[in-house]
Amino acid sequence: MVFNSYSFLVFFAVNVALFLLPLPWTIKKINLLVASYLFYAAWNPPFVLLLMLSAVVDYWLARWIGASENEGFRKCLLLGSLIMNLGLQALFKYGRFIVENFNGVLGFCGVEEQAPLPDLILPLGISFYTFETVSYLIDVYRRRLQPSRSFLDYALFLTFFPHLVAGPIVRAEDFLPQCAIPRRPTWSQFGWGASLMLLGMFQKIILADLVLAGAADRVYVVNAPVATSDAWFGTLAFAGQIFFDFAGYSTCGIGAALCLGFALKTNFKFPYGAIGFSDFWRRWHISLSSWLRDYLYIPMGGSRGAQAAVCRNLMATMLLGGLWHGADWKFVAWGGLHGGYLLGERGLRHYFGHWKILEWPLVRGLLILATFVLVLFTWVYFRADNFASANRILASMFGWTTATESVLGSARKIGIGAVLLGLVLVHTLMRDKSLEDVAAKIPWYAVAGFGAILAMIIILFPGEERAFIYFQF
């Protein structure tokens, strides 16, 4: 079940109605937990057992870690949880990738026999809920968080359907306290939550799927060099598509949670208005980048120590972050490019960061544009089916192509350019603001009228129903 479907609207309406009934808080939480399992089971029922296993095992491991004073025992329990959770993710998500590369090494060494490739279905959202439960166990181990005394609360934290399959990656310290107190959304919360859902669906259904996805697909499926303008506009289309797809889906989830009285943190903060790449990663997929910082980069040493160690920590974090996105070397290359950008930025800031000219509006605008263009190059590896395709697109973007016939019409290119120009301008103007701040200054009837227009467009132009891009991760 996906947010951009009529079945979800019915499912959501029923659950909101049940939640608003005058029932005991425990019964409401049980209803939400059952609904979350049904939401997940709508995709593949057997994998609900995997989700339940993770909830039961990690709940008790956290209780034992929190209660024990024996440091060795606590480390063993944490290690057991990490082996189970990361091992399951490695099996389902990286099993085939590992075997393929193992076979490649055997072939390089002249060994003819090959290991059989596993054919496993990737459980939906496994990367998201694995990171959530791992962060919970680590926080309990560090004594930063008391283990939950309620299995119902912990299971709801892990499976709450608004964030279950698409994020944002929720921290237990943010969600569990909300389970302890009965939630009842105010009219303003419900209205804002419904507005976020509508905005998110418009971003996903209209902008990502209807306007941009077809152009990106048309360019990237060509198994031959493409014209330079096609390479640029196809990549621009994907840059817009992945933002509107992921940010739209996250916005839907945040809005759905708010309609039920739960607050989830913002996952995107106008990333195409970023100045530099450290700023970009403070704005793009914030729940992932902050997770990698807190549970990988800082434990490795972070920014402490010699410059060589800092560079190693940063690059290792970005390479692993790239691998998190998919079991393919192209994602490692994508993460490596971002790591290289961050290292280059670190060096430039050291030598030029004190220059006053960098605060001039025109210079800041040029830095935003430069950051966006460099991010475009990384999206090539993210979108392309393989390295050969990515290299062809990049060669075309730099003009190293023999192709002259365009696969995108002039009207489509103008549309893509207009959408992306508007997107970057909005992100630039909004980089120090929030949607809530802006909406608060607009009369309610104007907001309602804008929402009605979005709803009408969605109804009139439903387009082709496409899955959320990050489902594959």
C-alpha beads as a LAMMPS data file, in Angstrom:
LAMMPS data file: protein, C-alpha beads

473 atoms
472 bonds

1 atom types
1 bond types

-500.0 500.0 xlo xhi
-500.0 500.0 ylo yhi
-500.0 500.0 zlo zhi

Masses

1 110.0

Atoms # bond

1 1 1 0.000 0.000 0.000
2 1 1 1.411 3.365 -1.016
3 1 1 0.407 6.853 0.053
4 1 1 -0.452 7.870 -3.517
5 1 1 -3.331 5.370 -3.827
6 1 1 -7.049 5.393 -3.135
7 1 1 -6.686 2.318 -0.935
8 1 1 -4.429 4.292 1.406
9 1 1 -6.906 7.167 1.601
10 1 1 -9.615 4.741 2.720
11 1 1 -7.210 3.026 5.140
12 1 1 -6.127 6.364 6.581
13 1 1 -9.672 7.720 6.927
14 1 1 -10.759 4.599 8.841
15 1 1 -7.780 4.848 11.200
16 1 1 -8.315 8.556 11.848
17 1 1 -11.967 7.861 12.648
18 1 1 -10.990 5.088 15.083
19 1 1 -8.333 7.286 16.654
20 1 1 -10.777 10.106 17.303
21 1 1 -13.259 7.839 19.089
22 1 1 -13.427 8.249 22.901
23 1 1 -11.423 5.088 23.590
24 1 1 -8.732 4.434 26.227
25 1 1 -5.241 5.459 25.130
26 1 1 -3.960 1.880 25.264
27 1 1 -6.739 0.711 22.942
28 1 1 -5.899 3.511 20.504
29 1 1 -2.259 2.474 20.459
30 1 1 -3.224 -1.157 19.883
31 1 1 -5.410 -0.036 16.971
32 1 1 -2.504 1.909 15.492
33 1 1 -0.136 -1.037 15.929
34 1 1 -2.538 -3.457 14.242
35 1 1 -3.125 -0.926 11.465
36 1 1 0.634 -0.547 10.965
37 1 1 1.088 -4.305 10.623
38 1 1 -1.823 -4.449 8.152
39 1 1 -0.291 -1.554 6.223
40 1 1 2.986 -3.470 5.951
41 1 1 1.261 -6.797 5.220
42 1 1 -0.533 -5.258 2.246
43 1 1 2.817 -5.480 0.451
44 1 1 4.030 -8.952 1.487
45 1 1 2.383 -10.595 4.540
46 1 1 5.185 -13.056 5.471
47 1 1 7.671 -10.251 6.076
48 1 1 5.511 -8.954 8.916
49 1 1 7.032 -11.817 10.925
50 1 1 10.497 -10.357 10.344
51 1 1 9.318 -6.987 11.629
52 1 1 7.723 -8.625 14.677
53 1 1 10.889 -10.611 15.383
54 1 1 12.972 -7.449 15.403
55 1 1 10.527 -5.742 17.776
56 1 1 10.359 -8.620 20.269
57 1 1 14.066 -9.441 20.362
58 1 1 15.305 -5.857 20.553
59 1 1 12.738 -4.875 23.170
60 1 1 14.049 -7.533 25.578
61 1 1 17.699 -6.996 24.683
62 1 1 17.304 -3.300 25.498
63 1 1 15.660 -4.147 28.819
64 1 1 18.547 -6.446 29.752
65 1 1 21.185 -3.945 28.595
66 1 1 19.565 -1.217 30.651
67 1 1 19.276 -3.377 33.774
68 1 1 22.771 -4.896 33.737
69 1 1 25.855 -3.384 35.366
70 1 1 28.209 -5.941 33.805
71 1 1 29.909 -4.105 30.958
72 1 1 31.018 -7.273 29.185
73 1 1 27.502 -8.714 29.276
74 1 1 26.034 -5.452 28.006
75 1 1 28.503 -5.383 25.096
76 1 1 27.620 -8.978 24.194
77 1 1 23.904 -8.151 24.143
78 1 1 24.484 -5.097 21.967
79 1 1 26.707 -7.094 19.648
80 1 1 24.027 -9.781 19.391
81 1 1 21.448 -7.177 18.380
82 1 1 23.783 -5.653 15.793
83 1 1 24.587 -9.062 14.323
84 1 1 20.893 -9.951 14.062
85 1 1 19.672 -6.659 12.609
86 1 1 22.581 -5.817 10.337
87 1 1 22.965 -9.474 9.418
88 1 1 19.353 -9.679 8.217
89 1 1 19.805 -6.477 6.249
90 1 1 23.038 -7.790 4.759
91 1 1 21.357 -11.065 3.808
92 1 1 18.321 -9.573 2.086
93 1 1 19.812 -6.370 0.732
94 1 1 23.429 -7.256 0.005
95 1 1 23.415 -11.053 -0.317
96 1 1 23.327 -11.103 -4.107
97 1 1 25.796 -8.203 -4.335
98 1 1 28.294 -10.005 -2.088
99 1 1 28.031 -13.270 -4.026
100 1 1 28.361 -11.494 -7.395
101 1 1 31.566 -9.783 -6.292
102 1 1 32.855 -13.011 -4.743
103 1 1 32.279 -14.758 -8.078
104 1 1 34.054 -11.897 -9.821
105 1 1 37.111 -12.395 -7.609
106 1 1 37.034 -16.155 -8.290
107 1 1 36.855 -15.522 -12.038
108 1 1 39.750 -13.065 -11.848
109 1 1 41.797 -15.726 -10.057
110 1 1 40.986 -18.262 -12.777
111 1 1 38.472 -20.322 -10.790
112 1 1 35.705 -21.538 -13.093
113 1 1 33.253 -22.687 -10.430
114 1 1 30.806 -19.976 -9.358
115 1 1 28.662 -19.702 -6.239
116 1 1 24.902 -19.677 -6.955
117 1 1 23.308 -16.241 -6.752
118 1 1 20.627 -15.906 -4.058
119 1 1 17.233 -14.719 -5.266
120 1 1 15.743 -12.969 -2.245
121 1 1 12.972 -10.389 -2.077
122 1 1 14.079 -7.208 -0.320
123 1 1 11.746 -6.546 2.640
124 1 1 10.107 -3.163 2.264
125 1 1 11.608 -0.471 4.488
126 1 1 14.174 -2.787 6.099
127 1 1 16.881 -0.106 5.932
128 1 1 14.659 2.375 7.762
129 1 1 13.419 0.211 10.627
130 1 1 16.840 -1.439 11.038
131 1 1 18.477 1.942 11.607
132 1 1 15.726 2.883 14.063
133 1 1 16.095 -0.184 16.239
134 1 1 19.917 -0.095 16.065
135 1 1 19.991 3.537 17.219
136 1 1 17.626 2.642 20.075
137 1 1 19.857 -0.197 21.316
138 1 1 22.986 1.957 21.053
139 1 1 21.351 4.823 22.960
140 1 1 20.266 2.432 25.717
141 1 1 23.778 0.966 25.847
142 1 1 25.286 4.454 26.136
143 1 1 22.862 5.237 29.002
144 1 1 21.503 8.129 26.949
145 1 1 18.052 6.556 26.953
146 1 1 16.122 4.457 29.402
147 1 1 14.718 1.264 27.845
148 1 1 11.004 1.337 27.208
149 1 1 8.916 -0.454 29.844
150 1 1 6.062 -0.900 27.408
151 1 1 6.376 -3.390 24.575
152 1 1 3.327 -1.797 22.956
153 1 1 5.062 1.597 22.845
154 1 1 8.275 0.148 21.461
155 1 1 6.499 -1.901 18.797
156 1 1 4.500 1.163 17.772
157 1 1 7.692 3.227 17.555
158 1 1 9.200 0.678 15.181
159 1 1 6.134 0.029 13.017
160 1 1 4.154 3.300 13.029
161 1 1 2.843 3.312 9.454
162 1 1 3.466 6.989 8.521
163 1 1 7.248 6.421 8.716
164 1 1 7.524 2.631 8.426
165 1 1 8.507 2.176 4.781
166 1 1 9.705 5.594 3.666
167 1 1 11.091 7.428 6.644
168 1 1 11.980 9.771 8.101
169 1 1 14.214 7.602 10.295
170 1 1 12.700 8.212 13.725
171 1 1 14.671 8.274 16.985
172 1 1 13.233 6.528 20.022
173 1 1 14.018 9.560 22.201
174 1 1 11.670 11.627 20.032
175 1 1 8.841 9.119 19.571
176 1 1 8.552 7.052 22.766
177 1 1 7.731 10.034 25.031
178 1 1 4.813 10.802 22.710
179 1 1 3.443 7.308 23.316
180 1 1 3.351 7.858 27.078
181 1 1 0.831 10.715 26.898
182 1 1 -2.559 10.402 25.151
183 1 1 -2.451 12.199 21.825
184 1 1 -5.399 14.069 20.405
185 1 1 -4.716 16.407 17.500
186 1 1 -6.044 19.936 17.693
187 1 1 -7.950 21.324 14.725
188 1 1 -4.919 23.375 13.739
189 1 1 -2.664 20.296 13.908
190 1 1 -5.119 18.234 11.883
191 1 1 -5.499 20.992 9.306
192 1 1 -1.756 21.455 8.944
193 1 1 -1.218 17.688 8.771
194 1 1 -3.838 17.339 6.024
195 1 1 -2.220 20.265 4.175
196 1 1 1.186 18.554 4.341
197 1 1 -0.319 15.324 3.009
198 1 1 -1.910 17.205 0.119
199 1 1 1.329 19.059 -0.660
200 1 1 3.326 15.833 -0.474
201 1 1 0.943 14.019 -2.814
202 1 1 1.097 16.908 -5.287
203 1 1 4.902 16.754 -5.217
204 1 1 4.909 12.986 -5.679
205 1 1 2.014 12.435 -8.114
206 1 1 2.169 15.560 -10.286
207 1 1 5.688 16.974 -10.159
208 1 1 7.756 13.795 -9.686
209 1 1 5.710 11.192 -11.570
210 1 1 3.743 13.130 -14.174
211 1 1 6.020 16.032 -15.085
212 1 1 9.604 14.821 -14.578
213 1 1 9.897 11.024 -14.366
214 1 1 9.134 10.370 -18.039
215 1 1 11.859 12.738 -19.236
216 1 1 14.474 11.245 -16.929
217 1 1 13.511 7.721 -17.987
218 1 1 13.601 8.621 -21.669
219 1 1 17.187 9.856 -21.434
220 1 1 18.578 7.234 -19.069
221 1 1 17.149 4.151 -20.817
222 1 1 18.957 4.996 -24.058
223 1 1 21.746 2.475 -24.469
224 1 1 23.817 4.852 -26.581
225 1 1 25.301 8.357 -26.376
226 1 1 22.721 11.138 -26.182
227 1 1 22.874 14.777 -27.200
228 1 1 24.453 17.182 -24.703
229 1 1 21.205 19.048 -24.093
230 1 1 19.383 15.731 -23.469
231 1 1 21.983 14.668 -20.927
232 1 1 21.628 17.944 -19.026
233 1 1 17.837 18.139 -19.129
234 1 1 17.420 14.426 -18.351
235 1 1 19.653 14.823 -15.300
236 1 1 17.846 18.010 -14.269
237 1 1 14.581 16.090 -14.555
238 1 1 15.898 13.350 -12.279
239 1 1 17.215 15.891 -9.767
240 1 1 13.710 17.297 -9.528
241 1 1 12.065 13.887 -9.621
242 1 1 14.028 12.403 -6.727
243 1 1 13.487 15.485 -4.580
244 1 1 9.754 15.702 -5.221
245 1 1 9.396 11.924 -4.880
246 1 1 11.298 11.539 -1.610
247 1 1 10.436 14.874 -0.007
248 1 1 6.822 14.461 -1.119
249 1 1 6.550 11.003 0.391
250 1 1 8.233 12.122 3.617
251 1 1 5.930 15.137 3.794
252 1 1 2.929 12.829 3.428
253 1 1 4.204 10.689 6.289
254 1 1 4.859 13.676 8.537
255 1 1 1.400 15.050 7.740
256 1 1 -0.310 11.710 8.381
257 1 1 1.416 11.412 11.758
258 1 1 0.386 14.960 12.685
259 1 1 -3.261 14.167 11.863
260 1 1 -2.974 11.509 14.590
261 1 1 -1.311 13.873 17.036
262 1 1 2.280 12.629 16.575
263 1 1 5.149 14.920 15.586
264 1 1 7.877 13.639 13.255
265 1 1 10.910 15.748 12.450
266 1 1 11.387 17.424 9.081
267 1 1 13.401 15.304 6.659
268 1 1 14.170 17.942 4.007
269 1 1 14.957 21.626 4.393
270 1 1 15.225 23.145 0.914
271 1 1 18.433 21.276 -0.067
272 1 1 18.815 22.852 -3.503
273 1 1 19.365 26.171 -1.766
274 1 1 22.449 24.777 0.000
275 1 1 25.753 26.641 0.027
276 1 1 28.332 23.871 -0.024
277 1 1 28.013 20.174 0.648
278 1 1 28.079 20.133 4.428
279 1 1 25.095 22.486 4.166
280 1 1 23.496 20.189 1.561
281 1 1 23.693 17.205 3.932
282 1 1 22.161 19.271 6.718
283 1 1 19.174 19.705 4.415
284 1 1 18.872 16.482 2.382
285 1 1 17.464 13.319 4.030
286 1 1 18.227 14.887 7.407
287 1 1 17.229 11.811 9.401
288 1 1 19.795 9.666 7.538
289 1 1 22.633 12.194 7.531
290 1 1 22.197 12.878 11.257
291 1 1 22.071 9.098 11.925
292 1 1 25.320 8.561 10.027
293 1 1 26.897 11.458 11.927
294 1 1 25.818 10.279 15.399
295 1 1 26.284 6.516 15.024
296 1 1 29.098 6.217 12.503
297 1 1 31.137 9.393 11.914
298 1 1 31.479 10.546 15.542
299 1 1 32.201 7.040 16.966
300 1 1 34.988 6.667 14.379
301 1 1 36.550 9.857 15.723
302 1 1 34.612 12.506 13.824
303 1 1 36.496 15.775 13.402
304 1 1 38.913 15.031 16.219
305 1 1 42.547 14.138 15.663
306 1 1 44.868 14.532 12.692
307 1 1 43.574 15.767 9.356
308 1 1 44.279 12.395 7.743
309 1 1 42.061 10.664 10.312
310 1 1 39.294 13.231 9.831
311 1 1 39.412 12.749 6.057
312 1 1 39.310 8.975 6.509
313 1 1 36.295 9.191 8.826
314 1 1 34.440 11.500 6.482
315 1 1 35.101 9.469 3.361
316 1 1 34.284 6.160 5.082
317 1 1 30.981 7.600 6.311
318 1 1 29.975 8.797 2.860
319 1 1 31.005 5.549 1.163
320 1 1 28.933 3.532 3.641
321 1 1 26.113 6.030 3.270
322 1 1 26.232 5.444 -0.470
323 1 1 26.182 1.676 0.024
324 1 1 23.132 2.075 2.313
325 1 1 21.235 3.372 -0.705
326 1 1 21.719 0.200 -2.695
327 1 1 23.756 -2.924 -3.274
328 1 1 25.658 -1.605 -6.264
329 1 1 29.052 -0.025 -6.802
330 1 1 27.422 2.948 -8.517
331 1 1 25.965 3.979 -5.141
332 1 1 29.411 3.663 -3.588
333 1 1 30.682 5.968 -6.349
334 1 1 27.835 8.385 -5.585
335 1 1 28.795 8.410 -1.903
336 1 1 32.473 8.730 -2.816
337 1 1 31.781 11.791 -4.951
338 1 1 29.952 13.431 -2.065
339 1 1 32.806 12.475 0.233
340 1 1 35.284 14.042 -2.174
341 1 1 33.169 17.186 -2.365
342 1 1 33.062 17.425 1.430
343 1 1 36.829 17.008 1.681
344 1 1 37.389 19.622 -1.006
345 1 1 35.022 22.007 0.731
346 1 1 36.831 21.424 4.016
347 1 1 40.120 22.452 2.424
348 1 1 38.627 25.503 0.716
349 1 1 37.021 26.681 3.955
350 1 1 40.374 26.406 5.695
351 1 1 42.033 28.767 3.228
352 1 1 39.182 31.029 2.107
353 1 1 36.458 30.689 4.739
354 1 1 37.349 34.018 6.365
355 1 1 36.882 36.047 3.192
356 1 1 34.121 38.654 3.645
357 1 1 33.283 38.492 -0.043
358 1 1 31.666 35.104 0.551
359 1 1 28.828 36.892 2.375
360 1 1 27.945 39.066 -0.614
361 1 1 24.480 38.117 -2.010
362 1 1 25.750 37.656 -5.560
363 1 1 28.593 35.400 -4.411
364 1 1 26.233 33.371 -2.227
365 1 1 23.956 32.934 -5.232
366 1 1 26.865 31.697 -7.351
367 1 1 27.875 29.271 -4.591
368 1 1 24.323 27.896 -4.480
369 1 1 24.406 27.417 -8.243
370 1 1 27.838 25.756 -8.116
371 1 1 26.688 23.396 -5.355
372 1 1 23.582 22.459 -7.339
373 1 1 25.530 21.755 -10.536
374 1 1 28.053 19.558 -8.717
375 1 1 25.193 17.677 -7.054
376 1 1 23.750 17.087 -10.540
377 1 1 26.890 15.151 -11.501
378 1 1 26.416 12.832 -8.529
379 1 1 22.787 12.148 -9.494
380 1 1 24.037 10.663 -12.756
381 1 1 25.512 7.696 -10.877
382 1 1 22.438 7.443 -8.680
383 1 1 20.034 7.243 -11.647
384 1 1 22.040 5.341 -14.255
385 1 1 21.572 1.576 -14.496
386 1 1 25.328 0.940 -14.477
387 1 1 28.720 2.602 -14.723
388 1 1 28.790 2.435 -18.514
389 1 1 25.497 4.313 -18.753
390 1 1 26.613 6.882 -16.160
391 1 1 29.869 7.497 -17.998
392 1 1 28.000 8.000 -21.305
393 1 1 25.687 10.562 -19.707
394 1 1 28.597 12.426 -18.086
395 1 1 30.517 12.428 -21.367
396 1 1 27.481 13.892 -23.095
397 1 1 27.075 16.543 -20.385
398 1 1 30.651 17.673 -21.070
399 1 1 30.044 17.690 -24.830
400 1 1 32.056 14.553 -25.596
401 1 1 29.351 12.944 -27.725
402 1 1 28.658 12.170 -31.346
403 1 1 24.879 12.129 -30.880
404 1 1 23.006 14.964 -32.559
405 1 1 19.371 13.802 -32.576
406 1 1 17.449 14.785 -29.450
407 1 1 15.155 12.367 -27.602
408 1 1 13.478 15.214 -25.683
409 1 1 11.334 17.762 -27.459
410 1 1 11.833 21.500 -27.045
411 1 1 8.549 21.910 -25.156
412 1 1 9.548 19.254 -22.641
413 1 1 12.953 20.856 -22.132
414 1 1 11.336 24.230 -21.514
415 1 1 9.003 22.603 -18.968
416 1 1 11.863 20.879 -17.168
417 1 1 13.897 24.074 -17.121
418 1 1 10.972 26.065 -15.724
419 1 1 10.254 23.531 -12.975
420 1 1 13.900 23.228 -11.906
421 1 1 14.499 26.974 -12.062
422 1 1 11.453 27.508 -9.878
423 1 1 12.587 24.743 -7.508
424 1 1 16.077 26.202 -7.014
425 1 1 14.704 29.738 -6.603
426 1 1 12.167 28.619 -4.003
427 1 1 14.818 26.675 -2.106
428 1 1 17.152 29.673 -2.223
429 1 1 14.503 32.056 -0.912
430 1 1 13.320 29.580 1.739
431 1 1 16.708 28.316 2.953
432 1 1 16.447 30.180 6.270
433 1 1 12.678 29.768 6.683
434 1 1 10.161 26.977 7.186
435 1 1 6.837 26.131 5.588
436 1 1 5.118 26.631 8.925
437 1 1 6.505 30.178 9.229
438 1 1 5.365 31.119 5.750
439 1 1 1.928 29.508 6.080
440 1 1 1.355 31.272 9.408
441 1 1 1.623 34.639 7.648
442 1 1 -0.905 33.769 4.944
443 1 1 -4.674 34.099 5.577
444 1 1 -6.358 30.762 6.174
445 1 1 -8.697 31.181 3.208
446 1 1 -5.714 31.670 0.879
447 1 1 -4.107 28.477 2.198
448 1 1 -7.429 26.643 1.801
449 1 1 -7.838 27.945 -1.743
450 1 1 -4.306 26.866 -2.649
451 1 1 -4.990 23.407 -1.199
452 1 1 -8.205 23.146 -3.207
453 1 1 -6.286 23.926 -6.404
454 1 1 -3.696 21.239 -5.610
455 1 1 -6.448 18.710 -4.877
456 1 1 -8.211 19.522 -8.147
457 1 1 -4.991 19.092 -10.139
458 1 1 -4.328 15.723 -8.463
459 1 1 -7.857 14.522 -9.264
460 1 1 -7.801 15.731 -12.865
461 1 1 -4.288 14.467 -13.653
462 1 1 -3.683 11.309 -11.585
463 1 1 -1.082 10.086 -14.065
464 1 1 0.691 6.737 -13.875
465 1 1 0.953 5.267 -10.374
466 1 1 4.673 4.892 -9.665
467 1 1 6.273 3.335 -6.610
468 1 1 8.278 5.469 -4.223
469 1 1 11.904 5.516 -5.477
470 1 1 13.358 4.756 -2.032
471 1 1 11.314 1.533 -1.712
472 1 1 14.239 -0.183 -3.468
473 1 1 16.598 0.905 -0.677

Bonds

1 1 1 2
2 1 2 3
3 1 3 4
4 1 4 5
5 1 5 6
6 1 6 7
7 1 7 8
8 1 8 9
9 1 9 10
10 1 10 11
11 1 11 12
12 1 12 13
13 1 13 14
14 1 14 15
15 1 15 16
16 1 16 17
17 1 17 18
18 1 18 19
19 1 19 20
20 1 20 21
21 1 21 22
22 1 22 23
23 1 23 24
24 1 24 25
25 1 25 26
26 1 26 27
27 1 27 28
28 1 28 29
29 1 29 30
30 1 30 31
31 1 31 32
32 1 32 33
33 1 33 34
34 1 34 35
35 1 35 36
36 1 36 37
37 1 37 38
38 1 38 39
39 1 39 40
40 1 40 41
41 1 41 42
42 1 42 43
43 1 43 44
44 1 44 45
45 1 45 46
46 1 46 47
47 1 47 48
48 1 48 49
49 1 49 50
50 1 50 51
51 1 51 52
52 1 52 53
53 1 53 54
54 1 54 55
55 1 55 56
56 1 56 57
57 1 57 58
58 1 58 59
59 1 59 60
60 1 60 61
61 1 61 62
62 1 62 63
63 1 63 64
64 1 64 65
65 1 65 66
66 1 66 67
67 1 67 68
68 1 68 69
69 1 69 70
70 1 70 71
71 1 71 72
72 1 72 73
73 1 73 74
74 1 74 75
75 1 75 76
76 1 76 77
77 1 77 78
78 1 78 79
79 1 79 80
80 1 80 81
81 1 81 82
82 1 82 83
83 1 83 84
84 1 84 85
85 1 85 86
86 1 86 87
87 1 87 88
88 1 88 89
89 1 89 90
90 1 90 91
91 1 91 92
92 1 92 93
93 1 93 94
94 1 94 95
95 1 95 96
96 1 96 97
97 1 97 98
98 1 98 99
99 1 99 100
100 1 100 101
101 1 101 102
102 1 102 103
103 1 103 104
104 1 104 105
105 1 105 106
106 1 106 107
107 1 107 108
108 1 108 109
109 1 109 110
110 1 110 111
111 1 111 112
112 1 112 113
113 1 113 114
114 1 114 115
115 1 115 116
116 1 116 117
117 1 117 118
118 1 118 119
119 1 119 120
120 1 120 121
121 1 121 122
122 1 122 123
123 1 123 124
124 1 124 125
125 1 125 126
126 1 126 127
127 1 127 128
128 1 128 129
129 1 129 130
130 1 130 131
131 1 131 132
132 1 132 133
133 1 133 134
134 1 134 135
135 1 135 136
136 1 136 137
137 1 137 138
138 1 138 139
139 1 139 140
140 1 140 141
141 1 141 142
142 1 142 143
143 1 143 144
144 1 144 145
145 1 145 146
146 1 146 147
147 1 147 148
148 1 148 149
149 1 149 150
150 1 150 151
151 1 151 152
152 1 152 153
153 1 153 154
154 1 154 155
155 1 155 156
156 1 156 157
157 1 157 158
158 1 158 159
159 1 159 160
160 1 160 161
161 1 161 162
162 1 162 163
163 1 163 164
164 1 164 165
165 1 165 166
166 1 166 167
167 1 167 168
168 1 168 169
169 1 169 170
170 1 170 171
171 1 171 172
172 1 172 173
173 1 173 174
174 1 174 175
175 1 175 176
176 1 176 177
177 1 177 178
178 1 178 179
179 1 179 180
180 1 180 181
181 1 181 182
182 1 182 183
183 1 183 184
184 1 184 185
185 1 185 186
186 1 186 187
187 1 187 188
188 1 188 189
189 1 189 190
190 1 190 191
191 1 191 192
192 1 192 193
193 1 193 194
194 1 194 195
195 1 195 196
196 1 196 197
197 1 197 198
198 1 198 199
199 1 199 200
200 1 200 201
201 1 201 202
202 1 202 203
203 1 203 204
204 1 204 205
205 1 205 206
206 1 206 207
207 1 207 208
208 1 208 209
209 1 209 210
210 1 210 211
211 1 211 212
212 1 212 213
213 1 213 214
214 1 214 215
215 1 215 216
216 1 216 217
217 1 217 218
218 1 218 219
219 1 219 220
220 1 220 221
221 1 221 222
222 1 222 223
223 1 223 224
224 1 224 225
225 1 225 226
226 1 226 227
227 1 227 228
228 1 228 229
229 1 229 230
230 1 230 231
231 1 231 232
232 1 232 233
233 1 233 234
234 1 234 235
235 1 235 236
236 1 236 237
237 1 237 238
238 1 238 239
239 1 239 240
240 1 240 241
241 1 241 242
242 1 242 243
243 1 243 244
244 1 244 245
245 1 245 246
246 1 246 247
247 1 247 248
248 1 248 249
249 1 249 250
250 1 250 251
251 1 251 252
252 1 252 253
253 1 253 254
254 1 254 255
255 1 255 256
256 1 256 257
257 1 257 258
258 1 258 259
259 1 259 260
260 1 260 261
261 1 261 262
262 1 262 263
263 1 263 264
264 1 264 265
265 1 265 266
266 1 266 267
267 1 267 268
268 1 268 269
269 1 269 270
270 1 270 271
271 1 271 272
272 1 272 273
273 1 273 274
274 1 274 275
275 1 275 276
276 1 276 277
277 1 277 278
278 1 278 279
279 1 279 280
280 1 280 281
281 1 281 282
282 1 282 283
283 1 283 284
284 1 284 285
285 1 285 286
286 1 286 287
287 1 287 288
288 1 288 289
289 1 289 290
290 1 290 291
291 1 291 292
292 1 292 293
293 1 293 294
294 1 294 295
295 1 295 296
296 1 296 297
297 1 297 298
298 1 298 299
299 1 299 300
300 1 300 301
301 1 301 302
302 1 302 303
303 1 303 304
304 1 304 305
305 1 305 306
306 1 306 307
307 1 307 308
308 1 308 309
309 1 309 310
310 1 310 311
311 1 311 312
312 1 312 313
313 1 313 314
314 1 314 315
315 1 315 316
316 1 316 317
317 1 317 318
318 1 318 319
319 1 319 320
320 1 320 321
321 1 321 322
322 1 322 323
323 1 323 324
324 1 324 325
325 1 325 326
326 1 326 327
327 1 327 328
328 1 328 329
329 1 329 330
330 1 330 331
331 1 331 332
332 1 332 333
333 1 333 334
334 1 334 335
335 1 335 336
336 1 336 337
337 1 337 338
338 1 338 339
339 1 339 340
340 1 340 341
341 1 341 342
342 1 342 343
343 1 343 344
344 1 344 345
345 1 345 346
346 1 346 347
347 1 347 348
348 1 348 349
349 1 349 350
350 1 350 351
351 1 351 352
352 1 352 353
353 1 353 354
354 1 354 355
355 1 355 356
356 1 356 357
357 1 357 358
358 1 358 359
359 1 359 360
360 1 360 361
361 1 361 362
362 1 362 363
363 1 363 364
364 1 364 365
365 1 365 366
366 1 366 367
367 1 367 368
368 1 368 369
369 1 369 370
370 1 370 371
371 1 371 372
372 1 372 373
373 1 373 374
374 1 374 375
375 1 375 376
376 1 376 377
377 1 377 378
378 1 378 379
379 1 379 380
380 1 380 381
381 1 381 382
382 1 382 383
383 1 383 384
384 1 384 385
385 1 385 386
386 1 386 387
387 1 387 388
388 1 388 389
389 1 389 390
390 1 390 391
391 1 391 392
392 1 392 393
393 1 393 394
394 1 394 395
395 1 395 396
396 1 396 397
397 1 397 398
398 1 398 399
399 1 399 400
400 1 400 401
401 1 401 402
402 1 402 403
403 1 403 404
404 1 404 405
405 1 405 406
406 1 406 407
407 1 407 408
408 1 408 409
409 1 409 410
410 1 410 411
411 1 411 412
412 1 412 413
413 1 413 414
414 1 414 415
415 1 415 416
416 1 416 417
417 1 417 418
418 1 418 419
419 1 419 420
420 1 420 421
421 1 421 422
422 1 422 423
423 1 423 424
424 1 424 425
425 1 425 426
426 1 426 427
427 1 427 428
428 1 428 429
429 1 429 430
430 1 430 431
431 1 431 432
432 1 432 433
433 1 433 434
434 1 434 435
435 1 435 436
436 1 436 437
437 1 437 438
438 1 438 439
439 1 439 440
440 1 440 441
441 1 441 442
442 1 442 443
443 1 443 444
444 1 444 445
445 1 445 446
446 1 446 447
447 1 447 448
448 1 448 449
449 1 449 450
450 1 450 451
451 1 451 452
452 1 452 453
453 1 453 454
454 1 454 455
455 1 455 456
456 1 456 457
457 1 457 458
458 1 458 459
459 1 459 460
460 1 460 461
461 1 461 462
462 1 462 463
463 1 463 464
464 1 464 465
465 1 465 466
466 1 466 467
467 1 467 468
468 1 468 469
469 1 469 470
470 1 470 471
471 1 471 472
472 1 472 473
